[in-house]
Amino acid sequence: MNPERTKPKANVTGHFLDSSRVSEVKRWLPVVTGLTTNPVIFQKDGVTDIPAHLENICQMVGPGFPVSVEIPYTKMTVTRMISLAEDYAARFPSNAVIKIPLTPDGKWIKVITALRKKDILVNATLGLTFSQLVLAADAGANFVSLFWGRAQESREKNSQGPGPEIILESTLAYLMTRNHNDVRIIVGSIRTAEQVRLAFSLGAHIVTVTPEVLRKSFSNRRLRETIRQFDDAYLKASQDPNFKLV
């Protein structure tokens, strides 16, 4: 298959990795279905040559694997946003999904509609309200990203919004009403493994998780005790000269 003719998969579900570290991408690639990046991630991971780094990652994950690349500055003009998105899509046609920030000025409407007319996949990001998510879906976004942790903080710290649980449930209901059957809800801004479980249990199609959250999801005191018990049993049994595994 010619990778130039393969489009990024949009009908995916499961875990997306929230990282640009090559070592982490290699580690988790067999069990994740997509990758998300943003300016903060690149800065945290020390990435300065973004196209070269994305080239490396896209070669690693292979054609069809969605890699979200964010428009990095919300003050760009609509024309500049569209142009940069087109550049990314042309350079990484088999992987690039363009993240468009859902800013209050509303210029994302023009950007999303323009990109979808060009058949460029869009991930509408920075979603903290119901209206952001559903209107982005109406504009044609393939993915709409709810920032779970930040929406929760908005409710708890600023008394704004109903919280991520209600936003997610309401968005799912709206998508069904509007027959947006191909739109995927991504839940990001995840702080804990429990938030991952809750988001999926409420119907999220995709949850983005950092490597740190993934590792914490395996952290359980009783699990460690059980592993130690099983390992000790094997070591004790293996001392018997009649012990066989196969």
C-alpha positions in Angstrom: 0.0 0.0 0.0 1.3 3.4 -0.9 1.4 5.5 2.3 0.8 8.6 0.3 -2.7 7.4 -0.5 -3.6 6.3 3.0 -5.7 8.8 5.0 -5.5 8.9 8.8 -8.1 6.8 10.4 -11.0 8.8 11.9 -13.3 5.9 13.0 -11.0 4.9 15.9 -11.7 4.3 19.6 -9.5 3.5 22.6 -6.5 5.2 24.1 -4.5 8.0 22.5 -1.0 8.7 23.8 -0.5 12.3 24.9 3.2 12.6 24.3 5.9 13.3 21.7 8.7 11.4 23.3 9.9 8.8 20.9 10.8 6.3 23.6 7.2 6.5 25.0 5.7 6.2 21.6 7.6 3.0 21.0 6.7 1.6 24.4 2.9 2.2 24.0 2.4 1.9 20.3 1.0 -1.7 20.4 -1.9 -0.7 22.6 -2.8 2.9 21.6 -4.8 3.9 18.5 -3.6 7.5 18.1 -1.2 10.2 19.2 -1.8 13.8 20.3 0.6 16.6 20.5 0.4 20.3 21.4 2.8 23.3 22.0 3.1 22.5 25.7 4.0 18.8 25.0 6.7 19.8 22.4 8.2 22.4 24.8 8.2 19.9 27.7 9.8 17.2 25.5 12.4 19.7 24.2 11.2 19.6 20.6 12.2 22.6 18.5 12.2 21.2 14.9 8.6 20.1 14.9 8.4 18.9 11.2 11.5 16.8 11.6 10.2 15.3 14.8 6.8 14.6 13.3 8.5 12.9 10.4 10.3 10.6 12.7 7.1 9.8 14.6 5.0 9.2 11.5 7.5 6.8 10.1 7.4 4.9 13.4 3.6 4.6 13.8 3.0 3.9 10.1 0.3 5.1 7.6 -3.2 5.5 8.8 -2.3 6.1 12.5 -3.8 9.5 13.5 -1.3 12.0 14.8 -2.9 15.3 16.0 -0.8 18.4 15.3 -2.0 21.6 16.8 -2.1 25.1 15.3 0.3 26.5 17.9 -0.8 30.1 18.3 -4.4 31.2 18.7 -3.6 34.8 17.5 -2.8 33.6 14.0 -5.1 34.9 11.3 -7.6 32.5 9.7 -5.6 32.6 6.5 -2.4 31.6 8.3 -4.1 28.9 10.3 -5.5 27.3 7.1 -2.1 27.6 5.3 -0.2 26.0 8.2 -2.8 23.2 8.4 -2.5 22.6 4.7 1.3 22.4 5.0 1.1 19.8 7.8 -1.6 17.8 5.9 0.5 17.8 2.7 3.7 16.8 4.5 2.1 14.1 6.6 -0.9 13.0 4.5 -1.2 9.6 6.1 -1.2 10.7 9.7 -1.9 14.4 10.3 -5.1 15.4 12.0 -5.1 19.2 12.6 -6.0 20.4 16.0 -7.9 23.7 15.8 -8.3 25.6 19.1 -11.9 26.5 19.9 -11.3 30.1 20.9 -14.0 32.6 22.0 -13.5 34.8 18.9 -15.1 32.1 16.8 -12.6 32.2 13.9 -12.3 28.4 14.3 -15.6 28.1 12.4 -14.0 29.4 9.2 -10.9 27.4 9.7 -12.7 24.1 10.3 -15.2 24.5 7.5 -12.4 25.4 5.1 -10.2 22.4 6.1 -13.1 20.0 5.8 -13.9 21.2 2.3 -10.3 20.2 1.5 -10.8 16.8 3.1 -8.3 17.6 5.9 -9.1 15.8 9.2 -9.8 18.1 12.1 -9.5 17.7 15.9 -11.4 20.6 17.6 -9.5 21.2 20.8 -9.6 23.2 24.0 -13.2 22.2 24.6 -14.4 23.2 28.1 -18.1 23.8 27.3 -20.9 21.9 25.7 -21.4 24.6 23.0 -17.8 24.5 21.9 -18.0 20.8 21.3 -21.3 20.5 19.6 -20.8 23.5 17.3 -17.4 22.2 16.3 -19.1 19.0 15.3 -21.7 21.0 13.4 -18.9 22.8 11.6 -17.5 19.4 10.4 -14.8 18.5 12.9 -14.0 14.8 12.9 -12.9 14.8 16.5 -14.0 17.1 19.4 -11.8 17.2 22.5 -13.2 17.7 25.9 -10.6 18.8 28.4 -11.8 16.8 31.4 -9.4 18.1 34.1 -9.7 21.7 33.1 -13.5 21.5 32.8 -13.5 20.0 36.3 -11.3 22.8 37.6 -13.5 25.4 35.9 -16.5 24.1 37.9 -14.6 23.7 41.2 -12.5 26.8 41.2 -14.5 29.2 39.1 -18.0 27.9 39.5 -18.4 27.8 35.8 -19.9 24.9 33.9 -21.6 21.7 35.0 -18.5 19.7 35.0 -17.0 17.2 32.5 -19.4 14.3 33.3 -22.5 16.3 32.3 -20.7 17.9 29.4 -19.7 14.5 28.0 -23.2 13.0 28.4 -24.9 16.0 26.9 -22.5 16.1 23.9 -23.1 12.4 23.2 -26.8 13.0 23.2 -26.5 16.0 20.9 -24.3 14.0 18.4 -27.0 11.3 18.3 -29.7 13.8 17.7 -27.8 15.4 14.9 -26.8 12.1 13.4 -23.1 12.9 13.8 -22.4 9.2 13.9 -18.8 9.7 12.6 -17.7 12.3 15.1 -15.5 11.0 17.8 -15.4 12.5 21.3 -11.9 12.7 22.7 -11.5 13.2 26.4 -8.1 14.8 27.3 -6.6 16.8 30.1 -6.7 13.6 32.2 -5.1 13.7 35.6 -5.8 10.2 37.1 -6.4 6.7 36.0 -9.9 6.9 37.6 -10.8 9.7 35.2 -9.9 7.4 32.3 -12.3 4.7 33.6 -15.0 7.2 34.2 -14.7 8.9 30.8 -15.0 5.6 29.0 -17.8 4.4 31.2 -19.8 7.5 30.3 -19.3 6.8 26.6 -16.2 8.7 25.5 -14.8 7.2 22.2 -11.2 8.1 22.9 -9.3 9.1 26.0 -5.8 10.7 25.7 -3.4 9.7 28.4 0.1 10.7 29.3 2.7 8.0 29.9 2.6 8.9 33.5 -1.1 8.3 33.8 -0.7 5.0 32.0 1.9 3.8 34.4 -0.1 4.9 37.4 -3.1 2.9 36.1 -1.1 -0.3 36.8 -0.2 0.9 40.3 -2.1 -1.1 42.9 -0.9 -2.3 46.2 -2.8 -5.6 46.1 -1.6 -6.2 42.6 2.0 -5.9 43.7 1.4 -8.2 46.6 -0.2 -10.8 44.3 2.7 -10.6 41.8 5.1 -11.1 44.6 3.1 -14.1 45.9 3.0 -15.8 42.5 6.7 -15.1 41.9 7.7 -16.5 45.3 5.6 -19.6 44.6 7.4 -20.2 41.3 10.8 -19.7 42.8 10.1 -22.1 45.6 8.7 -24.7 43.2 11.6 -24.3 40.8 13.9 -25.6 43.6 12.4 -29.0 43.3 14.5 -31.2 40.9 11.3 -32.7 39.5 9.8 -29.3 38.6 9.1 -28.7 34.9 7.5 -25.9 33.0 7.1 -27.7 29.7 
